[in-house]
Amino acid sequence: MVRDIVPYLKILVLFVCFFLLGACSRSTDQAGQPKLSEHEAVKQAVIAYDEALRISLRNFKTNKLGQLTTARKYNVDKDYVLKNKRAQVKIVAQLTQINFRKVQVEGDRGIVEVIEVWYVEKTDISSGKIFVAGEDYNKIIYGLVKDHGRWLVDSTDVTLYKIETR
């Protein structure tokens, strides 16, 4: 009877070993999430920043931008958002395309060069009239820094090279 169980025990031991090896070899962060490569992490930081900026321009709240940028960059972005608020201009924008052309990481610094296409509508808040609608094509170079394990946007160099209005 013991001889009948031995092959099954071998299979069980092998299964447990493979399971433990797989669990130990997984690369996860402190929260148990899969770790991204540094290149992927800076790309995700850029995407998160774009989304936070889009929301800030729509509702004039910059809280999320403050979590994704350095203090210096946050002040620049906050000033831009408040300038639009004072001018009674609401910007509704949607990122329709992003093409990562260059991603470079050296230590705690990163550079990401992208081509972004945004559909943008600018509305006069007092009248509700849309006075600009169309697609903006931008070349953007993002400078990022790693702070306490998180990639933060520190600078943006934006070159608007094409506008298609509707």
N, C-alpha and C positions, 0 to 999 in steps of 0.2 A: 504494500500500500504506500509506503514512504517513497519507493521507487517511482510510483505513478505521479507523485506530487512534485518530484525534483524538477522535471522540465518546466512545469508551470512556475515554480519558484525562481528558476533561472530567468524566465521571461519577465517575471514581476520585478526582480532585482535590476535587470537591464532597463526596464521601463522607468523605474524610480531613478536610476542613474542618469538616463537621458533627460528626464524631467528636471532634475536638480541642476544638471549642466546647462540646460536651456535657461532656467531661471537665473542662474548665477551669471551667465554671459550677457544677459540683456542689459543694455545701456539705458538707465533711467535717471531722471533727476530726483530731487528730494521729495517731490510730490508724487513720484511713481510714474510720471509721464515719460514717454520715450524721448531721449535726448536728440536734439537736432545738431547737425554739423554747424560749425560757426558760420559758414556761408549761408546755410538755410536759415539760421537764427537772425542774421542781419536782414535777409530778404523778408522774413516775417515781421521784423520790426518796422520796415519801410511800409509794408502793407497795412499794418495796424495804425501807423502814423497817418497814412492817407485817409483811412476810414475816420479816425478821430478828427482830422482837419475838416473833412466833409461835413461831419455832424456839427462841429463848432461853427462853421460858416452858415449853417442852416438855422441853428437855435441860439447862437451867440454865447454858448456855454463852453468854457475851455478846460474843464476839470480833467477830462481824459487826456488832452494834449499834455497837461502837466505831468502825467504819469509816464509819458512816452518820449519826453524830450528833456534835454538838459535845461537848467534854469535860464541860461542865456537864450536858447532857442525858444523856450516857452514865452519869454517876454516879447520877442519879435513876433511870434504868431498871435499872441494875445493882443498886441497893439494893432495888428492887421484886422483881426476879428472885430475889435472895438471900433476901429475906423469905419468899417462897413456898417456897424450898428448905428454910429452917430450920423452917418450919411443916409440912414434909412434904406439900406440895400441888403436884401436877403439873397444869398447865393445858394441855389440848390444845384449840387453837382453830383455826378455819378461817374466813377472810374469805369471806363468801358474796355480799356486795354492797357496792359502793362508788359513791357518787354525789357527784361533784365539784360543789359548789354555787358556789364562788368560788375563783378563782385570781388572785392579784395579785402582780406582781413590780415592784419599784422598786429599781433598782441591784443591790446585793448582798443584798437582803432580799426574802423572799417570804412570803406568807400563803396558805394553802390551807385552805378550809373544806369539810368532807365530812360526809356521813352514811354511816356504816359499819354493816353488819350482820355480826355474828360468831356462828358456832355455837361454843359453849364447853362443854367438859366439865372439871370440876375433880375430881381424884381424890386420895384420901388414899393416899399412897405406901405406908404401912405395912400397910394392910388391902387396898388395891387397889379399894376401894369408891368409886364415882362418887357424889359428894354434891351436885353441881350439874350439870345438863345443860340447855341451852336456847340461845335466841338473845338476844344483846344488841344493842340498837339504840343507837348512839352518835352524837352530834354532836361532831365533833372539829375544832378549829382548830389547824393546824400552823403554827409559825413556823420559817422556814428561813433560813439564811445561806449565802452563796456563799463558799467558802474554797478558794483555789488552783484555781478553775475547777469545783469540785464543790459541789453543793447538799447541805447537811447539815441534819438536823432539829435545831433548837435548843430548841423548846418544843412542848408539846401541852397544850391545854385541852380536857378531855374532859367532856362532859355525857351521862351515861347517862339516856336518857329512856324506855326500855322494856325489860323483860325478859320473855321468854316461856320458862317452864321446861317441861320434858317429864317 
